Amino acid sequence: MIPKAAYHKRQDLLFTGRTLVGRVGAKNQQFSDHYFAKIPNEIEAVLREIENEFLEIGIPFKTRHNEVANNQF
């Protein structure tokens, strides 16, 4: 996820709805660097909002963790 202001500055995102440019992933990534790392506050807030929406319609949503690749939540 990226902030809306950053989204509107990215032509690749505006035209295609997905990332076409970026940087190559880090070599020798360690599991603890991303899977077990703290989720950024902005992402945590979005996950809380989603959890509240899910709970209103009866879907429990309690697991929060990063995925294996960097910046996946």
C-alpha positions as CSV (number, residue, x, y, z in Angstrom):
1,M,0.0,0.0,0.0
2,I,1.1,3.5,-0.7
3,P,-0.3,6.9,0.3
4,K,-2.8,8.4,-2.1
5,A,-0.6,11.4,-2.8
6,A,2.2,9.1,-3.9
7,Y,-0.2,7.0,-6.0
8,H,-1.3,10.0,-7.9
9,K,2.3,10.9,-8.7
10,R,3.0,7.4,-10.3
11,Q,2.1,7.2,-13.9
12,D,2.4,3.4,-13.9
13,L,-0.1,3.1,-11.1
14,L,-2.5,5.6,-12.7
15,F,-2.5,3.9,-16.1
16,T,-2.4,0.3,-15.1
17,G,-3.6,0.1,-11.5
18,R,-0.4,-1.9,-10.7
19,T,3.3,-1.3,-10.2
20,L,5.4,-1.6,-13.3
21,V,8.6,0.0,-11.9
22,G,10.4,-0.6,-8.6
23,R,13.6,-1.9,-7.2
24,V,15.1,-5.3,-7.1
25,G,14.5,-7.2,-3.9
26,A,17.3,-7.4,-1.4
27,K,19.6,-10.5,-1.6
28,N,19.9,-12.8,1.4
29,Q,16.7,-11.6,3.0
30,Q,16.3,-12.8,6.5
31,F,12.9,-14.1,7.7
32,S,13.0,-12.0,10.8
33,D,13.6,-8.8,8.7
34,H,10.1,-8.9,7.3
35,Y,7.8,-11.8,8.3
36,F,8.3,-11.2,12.0
37,A,9.0,-7.4,11.8
38,K,6.7,-4.8,13.1
39,I,3.9,-3.8,10.8
40,P,4.1,-0.1,10.0
41,N,1.5,2.1,11.8
42,E,-0.3,3.1,8.5
43,I,-0.8,-0.6,7.5
44,E,-1.9,-1.5,11.1
45,A,-4.5,1.2,10.9
46,V,-5.8,-0.2,7.6
47,L,-5.9,-3.7,9.0
48,R,-7.9,-2.5,12.0
49,E,-10.4,-0.8,9.7
50,I,-10.8,-4.0,7.7
51,E,-11.1,-6.1,10.8
52,N,-13.9,-3.8,12.0
53,E,-15.7,-4.1,8.7
54,F,-15.4,-7.9,8.7
55,L,-16.6,-8.2,12.3
56,E,-19.8,-6.2,11.3
57,I,-20.7,-8.9,8.8
58,G,-19.6,-11.8,11.0
59,I,-16.1,-12.6,9.7
60,P,-13.4,-13.0,12.3
61,F,-10.1,-11.4,11.3
62,K,-7.5,-11.8,14.0
63,T,-4.2,-12.8,12.3
64,R,-1.8,-10.0,11.4
65,H,1.7,-10.6,10.1
66,N,3.9,-9.6,7.2
67,E,4.2,-12.0,4.3
68,V,7.5,-13.5,3.2
69,A,8.4,-10.7,0.7
70,N,9.1,-7.2,1.8
71,N,6.1,-4.8,2.0
72,Q,3.5,-7.5,1.7
73,F,0.9,-7.4,4.5
